[in-house]
Amino acid sequence: MYPKPKKVSANVLTPAEVENYLDAAERRGALAMFYLELVSGIRKGELVALRWEDLDVEQRTISVSKQATKDENNRL
């Protein structure tokens, strides 16, 4: 017999929280990055590792092939 799957709860932002989040991102000049994080499900390490060559405007795709990690001194 298979074990029952564990129930996982997710913290979902309210529309007001999303608006505040994106307003703060815009004030910091990072709206595109934080919007992409919200709508795509991309992980933070993958997000900060993106480069312009990962974007295909014609095909409207982003290739996620790497992620940023921290070293033993906690630096990216």
All heavy atoms as a GROMACS GRO file, in nm:
protein
  606
    1MET      N    1   0.084  -0.117   0.000
    1MET     CA    2   0.000   0.000   0.000
    1MET      C    3   0.089   0.124   0.000
    1MET      O    4   0.191   0.129   0.067
    1MET     CB    5  -0.091  -0.002   0.123
    1MET     CG    6  -0.177   0.121   0.132
    1MET     SD    7  -0.287   0.121   0.272
    1MET     CE    8  -0.428   0.046   0.200
    2TYR      N    9   0.048   0.225  -0.076
    2TYR     CA   10   0.123   0.350  -0.086
    2TYR      C   11   0.089   0.442   0.031
    2TYR      O   12  -0.026   0.446   0.076
    2TYR     CB   13   0.090   0.421  -0.217
    2TYR     CG   14   0.132   0.341  -0.338
    2TYR    CD1   15   0.039   0.273  -0.415
    2TYR    CD2   16   0.265   0.336  -0.374
    2TYR    CE1   17   0.077   0.200  -0.526
    2TYR    CE2   18   0.305   0.264  -0.486
    2TYR     CZ   19   0.211   0.196  -0.560
    2TYR     OH   20   0.250   0.125  -0.670
    3PRO      N   21   0.188   0.517   0.077
    3PRO     CA   22   0.157   0.614   0.183
    3PRO      C   23   0.070   0.727   0.128
    3PRO      O   24   0.077   0.761   0.010
    3PRO     CB   25   0.294   0.667   0.225
    3PRO     CG   26   0.382   0.641   0.109
    3PRO     CD   27   0.329   0.519   0.039
    4LYS      N   28  -0.012   0.782   0.215
    4LYS     CA   29  -0.097   0.893   0.174
    4LYS      C   30  -0.010   1.017   0.150
    4LYS      O   31   0.084   1.041   0.226
    4LYS     CB   32  -0.201   0.924   0.281
    4LYS     CG   33  -0.307   0.818   0.294
    4LYS     CD   34  -0.413   0.862   0.391
    4LYS     CE   35  -0.521   0.754   0.398
    4LYS     NZ   36  -0.631   0.794   0.487
    5PRO      N   37  -0.040   1.093   0.047
    5PRO     CA   38   0.038   1.215   0.022
    5PRO      C   39   0.017   1.314   0.136
    5PRO      O   40  -0.091   1.323   0.194
    5PRO     CB   41  -0.019   1.270  -0.107
    5PRO     CG   42  -0.129   1.181  -0.150
    5PRO     CD   43  -0.142   1.070  -0.052
    6LYS      N   44   0.125   1.386   0.167
    6LYS     CA   45   0.116   1.487   0.272
    6LYS      C   46   0.043   1.609   0.217
    6LYS      O   47   0.064   1.648   0.102
    6LYS     CB   48   0.255   1.528   0.319
    6LYS     CG   49   0.329   1.417   0.388
    6LYS     CD   50   0.467   1.466   0.431
    6LYS     CE   51   0.543   1.351   0.496
    6LYS     NZ   52   0.678   1.392   0.536
    7LYS      N   53  -0.041   1.667   0.300
    7LYS     CA   54  -0.110   1.789   0.260
    7LYS      C   55  -0.015   1.906   0.280
    7LYS      O   56   0.049   1.918   0.384
    7LYS     CB   57  -0.237   1.809   0.340
    7LYS     CG   58  -0.344   1.708   0.307
    7LYS     CD   59  -0.473   1.738   0.377
    7LYS     CE   60  -0.576   1.634   0.338
    7LYS     NZ   61  -0.706   1.662   0.398
    8VAL      N   62  -0.007   1.990   0.181
    8VAL     CA   63   0.080   2.107   0.185
    8VAL      C   64  -0.008   2.231   0.173
    8VAL      O   65  -0.092   2.238   0.083
    8VAL     CB   66   0.183   2.104   0.070
    8VAL    CG1   67   0.270   2.228   0.073
    8VAL    CG2   68   0.267   1.978   0.078
    9SER      N   69   0.012   2.323   0.263
    9SER     CA   70  -0.065   2.447   0.253
    9SER      C   71   0.020   2.552   0.182
    9SER      O   72   0.142   2.554   0.195
    9SER     CB   73  -0.107   2.496   0.391
    9SER     OG   74   0.007   2.529   0.467
   10ALA      N   75  -0.046   2.635   0.106
   10ALA     CA   76   0.023   2.740   0.033
   10ALA      C   77  -0.027   2.875   0.082
   10ALA      O   78  -0.145   2.893   0.110
   10ALA     CB   79  -0.004   2.725  -0.116
   11ASN      N   80   0.066   2.967   0.093
   11ASN     CA   81   0.028   3.104   0.126
   11ASN      C   82   0.003   3.179  -0.004
   11ASN      O   83   0.094   3.200  -0.083
   11ASN     CB   84   0.139   3.173   0.205
   11ASN     CG   85   0.159   3.111   0.341
   11ASN    OD1   86   0.065   3.063   0.400
   11ASN    ND2   87   0.280   3.112   0.389
   12VAL      N   88  -0.121   3.217  -0.027
   12VAL     CA   89  -0.160   3.284  -0.150
   12VAL      C   90  -0.179   3.432  -0.119
   12VAL      O   91  -0.247   3.469  -0.024
   12VAL     CB   92  -0.289   3.224  -0.208
   12VAL    CG1   93  -0.334   3.296  -0.333
   12VAL    CG2   94  -0.270   3.075  -0.234
   13LEU      N   95  -0.119   3.517  -0.202
   13LEU     CA   96  -0.132   3.660  -0.183
   13LEU      C   97  -0.271   3.707  -0.225
   13LEU      O   98  -0.326   3.659  -0.324
   13LEU     CB   99  -0.027   3.735  -0.266
   13LEU     CG  100   0.119   3.708  -0.232
   13LEU    CD1  101   0.209   3.782  -0.332
   13LEU    CD2  102   0.151   3.750  -0.091
   14THR      N  103  -0.324   3.803  -0.151
   14THR     CA  104  -0.450   3.864  -0.190
   14THR      C  105  -0.422   3.962  -0.304
   14THR      O  106  -0.308   4.004  -0.324
   14THR     CB  107  -0.512   3.942  -0.073
   14THR    OG1  108  -0.427   4.052  -0.041
   14THR    CG2  109  -0.532   3.852   0.050
   15PRO      N  110  -0.525   4.001  -0.379
   15PRO     CA  111  -0.503   4.101  -0.484
   15PRO      C  112  -0.438   4.229  -0.431
   15PRO      O  113  -0.352   4.288  -0.498
   15PRO     CB  114  -0.643   4.126  -0.540
   15PRO     CG  115  -0.714   3.996  -0.517
   15PRO     CD  116  -0.661   3.946  -0.384
   16ALA      N  117  -0.476   4.273  -0.313
   16ALA     CA  118  -0.417   4.395  -0.255
   16ALA      C  119  -0.269   4.373  -0.225
   16ALA      O  120  -0.186   4.464  -0.246
   16ALA     CB  121  -0.492   4.435  -0.128
   17GLU      N  122  -0.233   4.255  -0.177
   17GLU     CA  123  -0.093   4.225  -0.148
   17GLU      C  124  -0.011   4.220  -0.276
   17GLU      O  125   0.103   4.267  -0.280
   17GLU     CB  126  -0.081   4.093  -0.072
   17GLU     CG  127  -0.132   4.100   0.070
   17GLU     CD  128  -0.140   3.965   0.138
   17GLU    OE1  129  -0.171   3.865   0.070
   17GLU    OE2  130  -0.119   3.959   0.260
   18VAL      N  131  -0.068   4.164  -0.382
   18VAL     CA  132   0.001   4.160  -0.512
   18VAL      C  133   0.024   4.302  -0.562
   18VAL      O  134   0.133   4.336  -0.608
   18VAL     CB  135  -0.078   4.077  -0.616
   18VAL    CG1  136  -0.019   4.094  -0.755
   18VAL    CG2  137  -0.080   3.930  -0.576
   19GLU      N  138  -0.076   4.386  -0.549
   19GLU     CA  139  -0.063   4.525  -0.594
   19GLU      C  140   0.046   4.597  -0.515
   19GLU      O  141   0.130   4.666  -0.573
   19GLU     CB  142  -0.196   4.598  -0.577
   19GLU     CG  143  -0.195   4.738  -0.632
   19GLU     CD  144  -0.331   4.805  -0.623
   19GLU    OE1  145  -0.431   4.740  -0.591
   19GLU    OE2  146  -0.335   4.927  -0.651
   20ASN      N  147   0.048   4.580  -0.384
   20ASN     CA  148   0.152   4.642  -0.301
   20ASN      C  149   0.290   4.590  -0.337
   20ASN      O  150   0.387   4.667  -0.343
   20ASN     CB  151   0.124   4.619  -0.153
   20ASN     CG  152   0.003   4.695  -0.103
   20ASN    OD1  153  -0.036   4.796  -0.161
   20ASN    ND2  154  -0.056   4.646   0.004
   21TYR      N  155   0.300   4.462  -0.361
   21TYR     CA  156   0.427   4.397  -0.397
   21TYR      C  157   0.481   4.455  -0.528
   21TYR      O  158   0.598   4.493  -0.537
   21TYR     CB  159   0.403   4.246  -0.409
   21TYR     CG  160   0.521   4.162  -0.445
   21TYR    CD1  161   0.615   4.127  -0.350
   21TYR    CD2  162   0.536   4.112  -0.575
   21TYR    CE1  163   0.723   4.046  -0.384
   21TYR    CE2  164   0.643   4.033  -0.608
   21TYR     CZ  165   0.736   4.000  -0.512
   21TYR     OH  166   0.843   3.919  -0.545
   22LEU      N  167   0.393   4.465  -0.627
   22LEU     CA  168   0.435   4.517  -0.757
   22LEU      C  169   0.462   4.667  -0.753
   22LEU      O  170   0.553   4.716  -0.822
   22LEU     CB  171   0.333   4.481  -0.865
   22LEU     CG  172   0.321   4.331  -0.894
   22LEU    CD1  173   0.209   4.305  -0.994
   22LEU    CD2  174   0.452   4.273  -0.942
   23ASP      N  175   0.388   4.740  -0.672
   23ASP     CA  176   0.416   4.884  -0.655
   23ASP      C  177   0.555   4.904  -0.595
   23ASP      O  178   0.631   4.991  -0.639
   23ASP     CB  179   0.311   4.950  -0.565
   23ASP     CG  180   0.177   4.971  -0.635
   23ASP    OD1  181   0.171   4.961  -0.759
   23ASP    OD2  182   0.078   4.996  -0.563
   24ALA      N  183   0.588   4.825  -0.495
   24ALA     CA  184   0.721   4.835  -0.432
   24ALA      C  185   0.830   4.797  -0.532
   24ALA      O  186   0.935   4.862  -0.538
   24ALA     CB  187   0.728   4.744  -0.309
   25ALA      N  188   0.805   4.695  -0.612
   25ALA     CA  189   0.903   4.655  -0.714
   25ALA      C  190   0.924   4.766  -0.816
   25ALA      O  191   1.037   4.793  -0.858
   25ALA     CB  192   0.857   4.526  -0.783
   26GLU      N  193   0.815   4.830  -0.856
   26GLU     CA  194   0.826   4.940  -0.953
   26GLU      C  195   0.906   5.056  -0.897
   26GLU      O  196   0.990   5.115  -0.965
   26GLU     CB  197   0.687   4.986  -0.996
   26GLU     CG  198   0.691   5.090  -1.106
   26GLU     CD  199   0.554   5.121  -1.161
   26GLU    OE1  200   0.454   5.107  -1.087
   26GLU    OE2  201   0.547   5.158  -1.279
   27ARG      N  202   0.883   5.088  -0.770
   27ARG     CA  203   0.959   5.197  -0.707
   27ARG      C  204   1.108   5.168  -0.703
   27ARG      O  205   1.191   5.258  -0.704
   27ARG     CB  206   0.908   5.222  -0.565
   27ARG     CG  207   0.774   5.293  -0.558
   27ARG     CD  208   0.740   5.341  -0.419
   27ARG     NE  209   0.740   5.237  -0.319
   27ARG     CZ  210   0.635   5.160  -0.289
   27ARG    NH1  211   0.521   5.176  -0.354
   27ARG    NH2  212   0.644   5.068  -0.194
   28ARG      N  213   1.145   5.040  -0.701
   28ARG     CA  214   1.285   5.000  -0.698
   28ARG      C  215   1.342   4.974  -0.837
   28ARG      O  216   1.455   4.930  -0.852
   28ARG     CB  217   1.302   4.876  -0.611
   28ARG     CG  218   1.284   4.906  -0.464
   28ARG     CD  219   1.274   4.779  -0.382
   28ARG     NE  220   1.266   4.806  -0.240
   28ARG     CZ  221   1.158   4.845  -0.175
   28ARG    NH1  222   1.046   4.868  -0.241
   28ARG    NH2  223   1.160   4.866  -0.045
   29GLY      N  224   1.260   4.996  -0.940
   29GLY     CA  225   1.307   4.976  -1.077
   29GLY      C  226   1.320   4.830  -1.116
   29GLY      O  227   1.396   4.796  -1.206
   30ALA      N  228   1.246   4.743  -1.050
   30ALA     CA  229   1.259   4.599  -1.074
   30ALA      C  230   1.123   4.534  -1.104
   30ALA      O  231   1.104   4.415  -1.078
   30ALA     CB  232   1.324   4.531  -0.954
   31LEU      N  233   1.031   4.611  -1.160
   31LEU     CA  234   0.896   4.559  -1.183
   31LEU      C  235   0.896   4.435  -1.272
   31LEU      O  236   0.830   4.336  -1.240
   31LEU     CB  237   0.807   4.668  -1.243
   31LEU     CG  238   0.663   4.625  -1.274
   31LEU    CD1  239   0.592   4.578  -1.148
   31LEU    CD2  240   0.587   4.738  -1.340
   32ALA      N  241   0.968   4.439  -1.382
   32ALA     CA  242   0.966   4.325  -1.476
   32ALA      C  243   1.012   4.196  -1.407
   32ALA      O  244   0.950   4.091  -1.424
   32ALA     CB  245   1.054   4.355  -1.596
   33MET      N  246   1.117   4.205  -1.328
   33MET     CA  247   1.170   4.085  -1.263
   33MET      C  248   1.070   4.028  -1.162
   33MET      O  249   1.044   3.908  -1.162
   33MET     CB  250   1.302   4.118  -1.192
   33MET     CG  251   1.364   3.998  -1.126
   33MET     SD  252   1.529   4.029  -1.060
   33MET     CE  253   1.491   4.124  -0.916
   34PHE      N  254   1.011   4.114  -1.081
   34PHE     CA  255   0.919   4.064  -0.980
   34PHE      C  256   0.785   4.021  -1.039
   34PHE      O  257   0.722   3.927  -0.990
   34PHE     CB  258   0.900   4.168  -0.869
   34PHE     CG  259   1.020   4.175  -0.780
   34PHE    CD1  260   1.124   4.263  -0.807
   34PHE    CD2  261   1.032   4.092  -0.671
   34PHE    CE1  262   1.236   4.268  -0.726
   34PHE    CE2  263   1.144   4.096  -0.588
   34PHE     CZ  264   1.246   4.184  -0.617
   35TYR      N  265   0.743   4.085  -1.148
   35TYR     CA  266   0.622   4.041  -1.218
   35TYR      C  267   0.644   3.901  -1.276
   35TYR      O  268   0.560   3.813  -1.263
   35TYR     CB  269   0.585   4.140  -1.328
   35TYR     CG  270   0.458   4.102  -1.399
   35TYR    CD1  271   0.334   4.130  -1.344
   35TYR    CD2  272   0.463   4.037  -1.522
   35TYR    CE1  273   0.217   4.094  -1.408
   35TYR    CE2  274   0.347   4.000  -1.587
   35TYR     CZ  275   0.225   4.029  -1.530
   35TYR     OH  276   0.110   3.992  -1.595
   36LEU      N  277   0.761   3.882  -1.338
   36LEU     CA  278   0.794   3.750  -1.394
   36LEU      C  279   0.793   3.644  -1.285
   36LEU      O  280   0.743   3.533  -1.305
   36LEU     CB  281   0.929   3.755  -1.464
   36LEU     CG  282   0.978   3.624  -1.524
   36LEU    CD1  283   0.882   3.573  -1.631
   36LEU    CD2  284   1.118   3.642  -1.581
   37GLU      N  285   0.846   3.676  -1.170
   37GLU     CA  286   0.846   3.581  -1.058
   37GLU      C  287   0.704   3.541  -1.021
   37GLU      O  288   0.675   3.423  -1.001
   37GLU     CB  289   0.916   3.642  -0.937
   37GLU     CG  290   0.918   3.551  -0.817
   37GLU     CD  291   0.973   3.617  -0.693
   37GLU    OE1  292   0.965   3.741  -0.680
   37GLU    OE2  293   1.023   3.545  -0.608
   38LEU      N  294   0.614   3.638  -1.015
   38LEU     CA  295   0.476   3.608  -0.976
   38LEU      C  296   0.401   3.525  -1.078
   38LEU      O  297   0.329   3.432  -1.042
   38LEU     CB  298   0.398   3.739  -0.954
   38LEU     CG  299   0.420   3.811  -0.823
   38LEU    CD1  300   0.341   3.941  -0.822
   38LEU    CD2  301   0.382   3.726  -0.704
   39VAL      N  302   0.415   3.556  -1.205
   39VAL     CA  303   0.332   3.492  -1.307
   39VAL      C  304   0.388   3.362  -1.360
   39VAL      O  305   0.316   3.283  -1.420
   39VAL     CB  306   0.300   3.587  -1.424
   39VAL    CG1  307   0.227   3.711  -1.376
   39VAL    CG2  308   0.424   3.625  -1.501
   40SER      N  309   0.518   3.338  -1.339
   40SER     CA  310   0.579   3.220  -1.402
   40SER      C  311   0.604   3.104  -1.306
   40SER      O  312   0.615   2.990  -1.349
   40SER     CB  313   0.712   3.257  -1.466
   40SER     OG  314   0.807   3.287  -1.365
   41GLY      N  315   0.618   3.132  -1.179
   41GLY     CA  316   0.654   3.027  -1.086
   41GLY      C  317   0.803   2.998  -1.084
   41GLY      O  318   0.847   2.901  -1.022
   42ILE      N  319   0.880   3.079  -1.152
   42ILE     CA  320   1.025   3.061  -1.157
   42ILE      C  321   1.083   3.079  -1.015
   42ILE      O  322   1.035   3.160  -0.938
   42ILE     CB  323   1.088   3.160  -1.257
   42ILE    CG1  324   1.233   3.127  -1.286
   42ILE    CG2  325   1.074   3.303  -1.209
   42ILE    CD1  326   1.292   3.210  -1.401
   43ARG      N  327   1.183   2.999  -0.984
   43ARG     CA  328   1.248   3.009  -0.853
   43ARG      C  329   1.341   3.130  -0.850
   43ARG      O  330   1.393   3.173  -0.952
   43ARG     CB  331   1.326   2.883  -0.824
   43ARG     CG  332   1.239   2.760  -0.812
   43ARG     CD  333   1.326   2.637  -0.787
   43ARG     NE  334   1.246   2.518  -0.780
   43ARG     CZ  335   1.238   2.427  -0.874
   43ARG    NH1  336   1.310   2.439  -0.984
   43ARG    NH2  337   1.162   2.321  -0.859
   44LYS      N  338   1.364   3.183  -0.730
   44LYS     CA  339   1.447   3.303  -0.717
   44LYS      C  340   1.587   3.284  -0.773
   44LYS      O  341   1.640   3.370  -0.841
   44LYS     CB  342   1.455   3.347  -0.571
   44LYS     CG  343   1.325   3.406  -0.524
   44LYS     CD  344   1.329   3.444  -0.378
   44LYS     CE  345   1.191   3.493  -0.340
   44LYS     NZ  346   1.166   3.497  -0.201
   45GLY      N  347   1.649   3.169  -0.746
   45GLY     CA  348   1.783   3.143  -0.799
   45GLY      C  349   1.786   3.140  -0.951
   45GLY      O  350   1.881   3.186  -1.014
   46GLU      N  351   1.680   3.086  -1.010
   46GLU     CA  352   1.669   3.084  -1.156
   46GLU      C  353   1.645   3.225  -1.211
   46GLU      O  354   1.702   3.264  -1.313
   46GLU     CB  355   1.555   2.992  -1.199
   46GLU     CG  356   1.578   2.847  -1.162
   46GLU     CD  357   1.454   2.762  -1.174
   46GLU    OE1  358   1.342   2.815  -1.168
   46GLU    OE2  359   1.471   2.639  -1.189
   47LEU      N  360   1.563   3.300  -1.140
   47LEU     CA  361   1.530   3.436  -1.183
   47LEU      C  362   1.653   3.525  -1.190
   47LEU      O  363   1.676   3.593  -1.289
   47LEU     CB  364   1.427   3.495  -1.086
   47LEU     CG  365   1.374   3.633  -1.116
   47LEU    CD1  366   1.290   3.631  -1.243
   47LEU    CD2  367   1.293   3.684  -0.999
   48VAL      N  368   1.734   3.522  -1.086
   48VAL     CA  369   1.851   3.611  -1.084
   48VAL      C  370   1.962   3.562  -1.175
   48VAL      O  371   2.055   3.638  -1.204
   48VAL     CB  372   1.904   3.636  -0.940
   48VAL    CG1  373   1.798   3.702  -0.855
   48VAL    CG2  374   1.952   3.508  -0.876
   49ALA      N  375   1.954   3.438  -1.222
   49ALA     CA  376   2.055   3.386  -1.314
   49ALA      C  377   2.019   3.411  -1.462
   49ALA      O  378   2.100   3.384  -1.550
   49ALA     CB  379   2.074   3.237  -1.292
   50LEU      N  380   1.901   3.465  -1.487
   50LEU     CA  381   1.860   3.490  -1.626
   50LEU      C  382   1.950   3.594  -1.692
   50LEU      O  383   1.995   3.689  -1.628
   50LEU     CB  384   1.715   3.538  -1.632
   50LEU     CG  385   1.608   3.435  -1.605
   50LEU    CD1  386   1.471   3.502  -1.603
   50LEU    CD2  387   1.612   3.323  -1.708
   51ARG      N  388   1.973   3.574  -1.821
   51ARG     CA  389   2.051   3.668  -1.903
   51ARG      C  390   1.965   3.703  -2.025
   51ARG      O  391   1.871   3.631  -2.059
   51ARG     CB  392   2.182   3.605  -1.946
   51ARG     CG  393   2.268   3.565  -1.827
   51ARG     CD  394   2.406   3.526  -1.876
   51ARG     NE  395   2.506   3.545  -1.777
   51ARG     CZ  396   2.575   3.657  -1.756
   51ARG    NH1  397   2.551   3.763  -1.827
   51ARG    NH2  398   2.670   3.664  -1.665
   52TRP      N  399   1.999   3.812  -2.090
   52TRP     CA  400   1.922   3.855  -2.205
   52TRP      C  401   1.916   3.747  -2.312
   52TRP      O  402   1.815   3.732  -2.382
   52TRP     CB  403   1.977   3.985  -2.264
   52TRP     CG  404   1.936   4.103  -2.181
   52TRP    CD1  405   2.016   4.181  -2.103
   52TRP    CD2  406   1.804   4.156  -2.168
   52TRP    NE1  407   1.942   4.278  -2.041
   52TRP    CE2  408   1.810   4.266  -2.080
   52TRP    CE3  409   1.680   4.121  -2.221
   52TRP    CZ2  410   1.699   4.341  -2.045
   52TRP    CZ3  411   1.569   4.197  -2.186
   52TRP    CH2  412   1.580   4.304  -2.099
   53GLU      N  413   2.022   3.670  -2.327
   53GLU     CA  414   2.021   3.564  -2.431
   53GLU      C  415   1.924   3.451  -2.399
   53GLU      O  416   1.894   3.367  -2.484
   53GLU     CB  417   2.162   3.510  -2.457
   53GLU     CG  418   2.232   3.457  -2.336
   53GLU     CD  419   2.327   3.556  -2.270
   53GLU    OE1  420   2.313   3.677  -2.290
   53GLU    OE2  421   2.414   3.510  -2.196
   54ASP      N  422   1.872   3.446  -2.276
   54ASP     CA  423   1.771   3.346  -2.239
   54ASP      C  424   1.632   3.384  -2.290
   54ASP      O  425   1.540   3.302  -2.286
   54ASP     CB  426   1.766   3.327  -2.087
   54ASP     CG  427   1.896   3.274  -2.031
   54ASP    OD1  428   1.963   3.195  -2.100
   54ASP    OD2  429   1.931   3.311  -1.917
   55LEU      N  430   1.617   3.506  -2.337
   55LEU     CA  431   1.489   3.557  -2.384
   55LEU      C  432   1.481   3.546  -2.536
   55LEU      O  433   1.571   3.590  -2.607
   55LEU     CB  434   1.474   3.704  -2.343
   55LEU     CG  435   1.350   3.777  -2.394
   55LEU    CD1  436   1.223   3.718  -2.336
   55LEU    CD2  437   1.362   3.925  -2.362
   56ASP      N  438   1.374   3.484  -2.585
   56ASP     CA  439   1.346   3.477  -2.728
   56ASP      C  440   1.219   3.557  -2.754
   56ASP      O  441   1.108   3.507  -2.730
   56ASP     CB  442   1.331   3.332  -2.774
   56ASP     CG  443   1.314   3.318  -2.924
   56ASP    OD1  444   1.265   3.413  -2.989
   56ASP    OD2  445   1.350   3.210  -2.977
   57VAL      N  446   1.235   3.680  -2.797
   57VAL     CA  447   1.121   3.769  -2.816
   57VAL      C  448   1.029   3.717  -2.926
   57VAL      O  449   0.906   3.721  -2.912
   57VAL     CB  450   1.170   3.913  -2.847
   57VAL    CG1  451   1.052   4.004  -2.876
   57VAL    CG2  452   1.252   3.966  -2.731
   58GLU      N  453   1.086   3.667  -3.034
   58GLU     CA  454   1.004   3.619  -3.145
   58GLU      C  455   0.918   3.500  -3.104
   58GLU      O  456   0.800   3.492  -3.139
   58GLU     CB  457   1.092   3.582  -3.263
   58GLU     CG  458   1.154   3.702  -3.331
   58GLU     CD  459   1.240   3.663  -3.450
   58GLU    OE1  460   1.235   3.545  -3.493
   58GLU    OE2  461   1.313   3.750  -3.500
   59GLN      N  462   0.976   3.406  -3.031
   59GLN     CA  463   0.901   3.287  -2.987
   59GLN      C  464   0.824   3.311  -2.857
   59GLN      O  465   0.747   3.227  -2.813
   59GLN     CB  466   0.996   3.170  -2.968
   59GLN     CG  467   1.062   3.122  -3.095
   59GLN     CD  468   0.962   3.066  -3.193
   59GLN    OE1  469   0.871   2.993  -3.157
   59GLN    NE2  470   0.976   3.103  -3.319
   60ARG      N  471   0.853   3.427  -2.793
   60ARG     CA  472   0.790   3.464  -2.666
   60ARG      C  473   0.816   3.358  -2.560
   60ARG      O  474   0.726   3.314  -2.489
   60ARG     CB  475   0.642   3.489  -2.685
   60ARG     CG  476   0.614   3.598  -2.787
   60ARG     CD  477   0.470   3.620  -2.809
   60ARG     NE  478   0.420   3.695  -2.695
   60ARG     CZ  479   0.294   3.730  -2.680
   60ARG    NH1  480   0.206   3.697  -2.770
   60ARG    NH2  481   0.256   3.798  -2.574
   61THR      N  482   0.944   3.319  -2.548
   61THR     CA  483   0.984   3.218  -2.450
   61THR      C  484   1.106   3.266  -2.370
   61THR      O  485   1.180   3.352  -2.415
   61THR     CB  486   1.021   3.085  -2.518
   61THR    OG1  487   1.130   3.106  -2.607
   61THR    CG2  488   0.903   3.025  -2.592
   62ILE      N  489   1.122   3.205  -2.255
   62ILE     CA  490   1.240   3.226  -2.172
   62ILE      C  491   1.297   3.088  -2.142
   62ILE      O  492   1.224   2.997  -2.102
   62ILE     CB  493   1.205   3.296  -2.039
   62ILE    CG1  494   1.148   3.435  -2.066
   62ILE    CG2  495   1.326   3.305  -1.948
   62ILE    CD1  496   1.094   3.503  -1.943
   63SER      N  497   1.426   3.072  -2.165
   63SER     CA  498   1.493   2.945  -2.135
   63SER      C  499   1.555   2.953  -1.997
   63SER      O  500   1.640   3.039  -1.972
   63SER     CB  501   1.601   2.917  -2.238
   63SER     OG  502   1.545   2.904  -2.366
   64VAL      N  503   1.511   2.866  -1.909
   64VAL     CA  504   1.566   2.860  -1.773
   64VAL      C  505   1.658   2.739  -1.769
   64VAL      O  506   1.612   2.625  -1.770
   64VAL     CB  507   1.454   2.849  -1.668
   64VAL    CG1  508   1.512   2.840  -1.528
   64VAL    CG2  509   1.358   2.966  -1.679
   65SER      N  510   1.788   2.765  -1.768
   65SER     CA  511   1.883   2.654  -1.775
   65SER      C  512   1.989   2.659  -1.666
   65SER      O  513   2.078   2.575  -1.663
   65SER     CB  514   1.952   2.656  -1.912
   65SER     OG  515   2.019   2.779  -1.931
   66LYS      N  516   1.980   2.758  -1.580
   66LYS     CA  517   2.080   2.769  -1.473
   66LYS      C  518   2.016   2.839  -1.354
   66LYS      O  519   1.908   2.895  -1.364
   66LYS     CB  520   2.204   2.845  -1.521
   66LYS     CG  521   2.176   2.981  -1.578
   66LYS     CD  522   2.295   3.032  -1.656
   66LYS     CE  523   2.261   3.142  -1.751
   66LYS     NZ  524   2.166   3.114  -1.855
   67GLN      N  525   2.088   2.834  -1.243
   67GLN     CA  526   2.041   2.906  -1.125
   67GLN      C  527   2.160   2.960  -1.048
   67GLN      O  528   2.269   2.905  -1.053
   67GLN     CB  529   1.956   2.816  -1.036
   67GLN     CG  530   2.030   2.705  -0.967
   67GLN     CD  531   1.938   2.622  -0.878
   67GLN    OE1  532   1.817   2.626  -0.894
   67GLN    NE2  533   1.996   2.549  -0.786
   68ALA      N  534   2.136   3.070  -0.981
   68ALA     CA  535   2.240   3.128  -0.897
   68ALA      C  536   2.243   3.054  -0.763
   68ALA      O  537   2.139   3.013  -0.712
   68ALA     CB  538   2.210   3.276  -0.874
   69THR      N  539   2.360   3.036  -0.712
   69THR     CA  540   2.376   2.973  -0.581
   69THR      C  541   2.473   3.056  -0.498
   69THR      O  542   2.542   3.143  -0.550
   69THR     CB  543   2.432   2.829  -0.593
   69THR    OG1  544   2.557   2.835  -0.662
   69THR    CG2  545   2.336   2.740  -0.670
   70LYS      N  546   2.477   3.028  -0.371
   70LYS     CA  547   2.569   3.099  -0.282
   70LYS      C  548   2.689   3.011  -0.252
   70LYS      O  549   2.676   2.889  -0.241
   70LYS     CB  550   2.496   3.137  -0.152
   70LYS     CG  551   2.389   3.241  -0.175
   70LYS     CD  552   2.326   3.282  -0.046
   70LYS     CE  553   2.221   3.389  -0.072
   70LYS     NZ  554   2.157   3.433   0.052
   71ASP      N  555   2.804   3.076  -0.234
   71ASP     CA  556   2.925   3.001  -0.200
   71ASP      C  557   2.935   2.986  -0.048
   71ASP      O  558   2.843   3.023   0.026
   71ASP     CB  559   3.049   3.068  -0.259
   71ASP     CG  560   3.078   3.206  -0.201
   71ASP    OD1  561   3.020   3.244  -0.097
   71ASP    OD2  562   3.161   3.277  -0.260
   72GLU      N  563   3.047   2.932  -0.003
   72GLU     CA  564   3.064   2.908   0.141
   72GLU      C  565   3.066   3.035   0.224
   72GLU      O  566   3.044   3.033   0.345
   72GLU     CB  567   3.191   2.826   0.167
   72GLU     CG  568   3.320   2.894   0.124
   72GLU     CD  569   3.352   2.879  -0.024
   72GLU    OE1  570   3.284   2.803  -0.095
   72GLU    OE2  571   3.447   2.946  -0.069
   73ASN      N  572   3.087   3.151   0.158
   73ASN     CA  573   3.085   3.280   0.227
   73ASN      C  574   2.952   3.352   0.211
   73ASN      O  575   2.942   3.471   0.236
   73ASN     CB  576   3.199   3.369   0.176
   73ASN     CG  577   3.334   3.311   0.212
   73ASN    OD1  578   3.355   3.261   0.322
   73ASN    ND2  579   3.428   3.314   0.117
   74ASN      N  580   2.852   3.279   0.163
   74ASN     CA  581   2.716   3.330   0.146
   74ASN      C  582   2.707   3.439   0.039
   74ASN      O  583   2.625   3.528   0.047
   74ASN     CB  584   2.659   3.380   0.279
   74ASN     CG  585   2.508   3.364   0.284
   74ASN    OD1  586   2.452   3.279   0.218
   74ASN    ND2  587   2.446   3.447   0.363
   75ARG      N  588   2.794   3.434  -0.061
   75ARG     CA  589   2.792   3.528  -0.173
   75ARG      C  590   2.735   3.458  -0.296
   75ARG      O  591   2.761   3.340  -0.317
   75ARG     CB  592   2.932   3.580  -0.204
   75ARG     CG  593   2.992   3.664  -0.093
   75ARG     CD  594   3.129   3.711  -0.134
   75ARG     NE  595   3.214   3.594  -0.164
   75ARG     CZ  596   3.337   3.578  -0.122
   75ARG    NH1  597   3.395   3.669  -0.050
   75ARG    NH2  598   3.404   3.470  -0.154
   76LEU      N  599   2.663   3.536  -0.379
   76LEU     CA  600   2.610   3.479  -0.504
   76LEU      C  601   2.722   3.449  -0.599
   76LEU      O  602   2.817   3.520  -0.610
   76LEU     CB  603   2.511   3.577  -0.569
   76LEU     CG  604   2.374   3.584  -0.507
   76LEU    CD1  605   2.290   3.688  -0.579
   76LEU    CD2  606   2.303   3.451  -0.511
   0.00000   0.00000   0.00000
